[in-house]
Amino acid sequence: MKLPEELQFIANARMPQKTTDARLNGRICIVTGATSGVGLAAARRLARGGAQVVMVCRNDEKAATVQAELAREYSVQADVVLADFTRLADVRDAAATILEHYPHIDVLINNAGVHMTRRTLTVDGHETAFGVNHLASFLLTRLLLDRLKASAPARIIQVNSQGHRFGGLDLDDLTWARRRYAGLRGYGAAKTAQLLTVWELADRLAGSGVTINAMHPGAVKSNIGMNNGLLYRWYNRIVIRPFLKEPAIAGDAIYYLAAAPDMAGVSGKFFNLTIEEKPAAHALDRAVGKRVWAMSEALTDIIGRETLAKVQKPSQG
Ligand SMILES: NC(=O)c1ccc[n+]([C@@H]2O[C@H](COP(=O)([O-])OP(=O)(O)OC[C@H]3O[C@@H](n4cnc5c(N)ncnc54)[C@H](OP(=O)(O)O)[C@@H]3O)[C@@H](O)[C@H]2O)c1
């Protein structure tokens, strides 16, 4: 029985996944949030494929443990750049460090993410899930973009989520000051915003040799949500976790998107692991996407807030 298009993601999760034997020997691959879950699985798989892994992480002890494991198990160079994505200044510093040390970048994997059950704000005043999942990855990508272009062919992978289907994006209330915060909708808003900017950036990158795609890494065992309260952590551990898969499937899928010759030139797509899929309709609205792009540029100070006011102002007559 064929599922309706909006439920096709359920069937896609059971499809056989694509794999590749292609190697990434010596290629420089940046992975954010490589200390746990999906990012750790991706870092391991990239190292197994011969890549030099640059981990952008917030916890130096956890990062050092992963760094030592990658060097020991796969005999590759693994480096650490520290940044807490609740601070956009940290993202800028991390980008500056990367630009200083790496003359080329072959793959950028924006993976670091959080799920919050309560509304909190980052030091920059953004709702935390929106700030960490969307704005930090948007800013890091923009700051590294010229280096990626100069390194072409290069690939950008946004670790997104089926959670974008929860919606929740209100461009007039990005901080949830006027609405009651709901964790899944806050997470959905951040992932929706990220997806909308993927289509925008894919258009801008056409012909540059740099591709950008988004992916859902499967429903896998990780620490996501474990920063929340006792009740949520209990629910997560007892009710949800038994149904989750091993994170290695996410690592394998990310590796396929990063390394497979079949993916060369593929850009502006959403993948459920390695299966191309249609996102929810609200995440395909290009008019909203153009507003999200401009707002994201303003909120990360890529353009001035006064420029945003002009961009956002409805045209007269
Ligand atoms: N697990 C799933 O089933 C699933 C499903 C769909 C999408 N995803 C997506 O997969 C990505 C990875 O999540 P995960 O499930 O692997 O969760 P996870 O185990 O909690 O890993 C998240 C990673 O992001 C890092 N991180 C969190 N907040 C950060 C901050 N403020 N600054 C810098 N790094 C930060 C974490 O660092 P620490 O180790 O220091 O905490 C960790 O390395 C996220 O984008 C998530 O939305 C996961």
The ligand as a Gaussian input file, in Angstrom:
#p B3LYP/6-31G(d) Opt

LIG

0 1
 N       18.974000      11.441000      17.648000
 C       18.003000      11.492000      16.789000
 O       17.169000      10.567000      16.703000
 C       17.873000      12.678000      15.871000
 C       16.760000      12.706000      15.008000
 C       16.638000      13.783000      14.148000
 C       17.599000      14.776000      14.121000
 N       18.655000      14.726000      14.987000
 C       19.636000      15.824000      14.921000
 O       20.936000      15.291000      15.011000
 C       21.812000      16.306000      15.509000
 C       22.670000      15.696000      16.606000
 O       21.832000      15.350000      17.689000
 P       22.024000      14.013000      18.534000
 O       20.738000      13.291000      18.500000
 O       23.253000      13.333000      18.152000
 O       22.131000      14.662000      20.001000
 P       23.300000      14.644000      21.069000
 O       23.756000      13.262000      21.349000
 O       22.788000      15.442000      22.215000
 O       24.480000      15.423000      20.343000
 C       24.372000      16.801000      20.105000
 C       25.753000      17.382000      19.840000
 O       25.599000      18.791000      19.733000
 C       26.445000      19.403000      20.716000
 N       25.852000      20.623000      21.242000
 C       24.677000      20.779000      21.889000
 N       24.522000      22.058000      22.275000
 C       25.639000      22.722000      21.877000
 C       26.094000      24.045000      22.011000
 N       25.384000      24.966000      22.685000
 N       27.284000      24.375000      21.478000
 C       28.033000      23.455000      20.829000
 N       27.664000      22.174000      20.686000
 C       26.489000      21.811000      21.213000
 C       26.569000      18.373000      21.824000
 O       27.686000      18.654000      22.646000
 P       27.856000      17.986000      24.107000
 O       28.330000      16.571000      23.878000
 O       28.872000      18.840000      24.762000
 O       26.513000      18.010000      24.774000
 C       26.716000      17.105000      21.000000
 O       28.021000      16.995000      20.496000
 C       20.935000      17.459000      15.984000
 O       20.964000      18.492000      15.027000
 C       19.551000      16.821000      16.058000
 O       18.540000      17.763000      15.860000
 C       18.808000      13.703000      15.870000

